[in-house]
C-alpha cells in the first residue's frame, strides 16, 4: 500500500489555512496569490502533488468558500476550477 507524504499534506493544509485566513481578513490579493500558487503546483507538480492539492487544499478552500457564499468561479484559476467541478460532479451534488 502506498503511503502519503505527510510533509506534503501538512504544507497543503497550511497553504489552505493561509488562503482561508486571507479571505476572512478581506485580503483578496493575498488569497489570489495563494490560489495562483496552488494552480501552478497543480500544473507543474507530480501526481502526488496534484493529489495533495485537489484532496487537501482545494477541498478545504472550496468548502470554506461555499459556506461563506464566496463566488468560487471568480476566485479559482482555470485548472483549480476544473478540479473543483470534478469534485462536485463526483460527489453527486
C-alpha positions as CSV (number, residue, x, y, z in Angstrom):
1,X,0.0,0.0,0.0
2,X,1.3,3.4,-0.9
3,X,1.9,5.9,1.9
4,X,1.3,9.6,1.6
5,X,3.9,12.2,2.1
6,X,2.9,13.6,5.5
7,X,5.0,16.7,5.0
8,X,3.3,17.5,1.7
9,X,-0.1,17.1,3.3
10,X,0.8,19.4,6.1
11,X,2.1,22.0,3.6
12,X,-1.1,21.9,1.7
13,X,-3.1,22.2,4.9
14,X,-1.0,25.2,5.9
15,X,-1.5,26.8,2.4
16,X,-5.2,26.3,2.8
17,X,-5.2,27.9,6.2
18,X,-3.3,30.9,4.8
19,X,-5.8,31.2,1.9
20,X,-8.8,31.0,4.2
21,X,-7.3,33.4,6.7
22,X,-6.7,35.9,3.9
23,X,-10.3,35.6,2.7
24,X,-11.5,36.1,6.3
25,X,-9.5,39.2,6.7
26,X,-10.5,40.6,3.3
27,X,-7.0,40.3,1.8
28,X,-8.2,39.1,-1.6
29,X,-5.0,39.8,-3.4
30,X,-3.1,37.6,-0.9
31,X,-5.8,34.9,-1.3
32,X,-5.5,35.1,-5.1
33,X,-1.7,34.7,-4.9
34,X,-2.2,31.6,-2.8
35,X,-4.7,30.2,-5.3
36,X,-2.3,31.0,-8.2
37,X,0.5,29.2,-6.3
38,X,-1.8,26.2,-5.9
39,X,-2.7,26.4,-9.6
40,X,1.0,26.5,-10.6
41,X,1.8,23.5,-8.4
42,X,-1.2,21.6,-9.9
43,X,0.0,22.2,-13.4
44,X,3.7,21.5,-12.8
45,X,3.7,19.1,-9.9
46,X,3.9,15.3,-9.9
47,X,1.0,13.0,-9.3
48,X,1.4,13.1,-5.5
49,X,1.5,16.9,-5.6
50,X,-1.7,17.0,-7.7
51,X,-3.5,14.6,-5.3
52,X,-2.5,16.8,-2.3
53,X,-3.7,19.9,-4.0
54,X,-7.1,18.5,-5.0
55,X,-7.8,16.4,-2.0
56,X,-6.5,18.6,0.8
57,X,-6.1,22.2,-0.4
58,X,-8.9,22.6,-2.9
59,X,-11.4,20.6,-0.7
60,X,-10.7,22.9,2.3
61,X,-10.7,26.2,0.4
62,X,-13.7,25.4,-1.7
63,X,-15.6,24.2,1.4
64,X,-14.9,27.5,3.2
65,X,-15.9,29.5,0.1
66,X,-19.2,27.6,-0.3
67,X,-20.2,28.0,3.4
68,X,-19.4,31.8,3.2
69,X,-21.0,32.2,-0.2
70,X,-17.9,33.5,-1.9
71,X,-18.1,33.4,-5.7
72,X,-15.8,30.4,-6.4
73,X,-15.8,31.0,-10.1
74,X,-14.3,34.5,-9.7
75,X,-11.5,33.4,-7.4
76,X,-10.4,30.0,-8.7
77,X,-7.9,29.8,-11.6
78,X,-9.0,27.7,-14.5
79,X,-7.3,24.4,-13.6
80,X,-8.4,24.6,-9.9
81,X,-11.9,25.4,-11.0
82,X,-11.9,22.4,-13.3
83,X,-10.8,20.2,-10.5
84,X,-13.5,21.7,-8.2
85,X,-16.1,20.9,-10.8
86,X,-14.9,17.3,-10.9
87,X,-15.2,17.1,-7.2
88,X,-18.7,18.4,-7.3
89,X,-19.7,16.0,-10.0
90,X,-18.1,13.1,-8.3
91,X,-20.0,13.8,-5.0
92,X,-23.3,13.6,-6.8
93,X,-24.4,17.1,-5.7
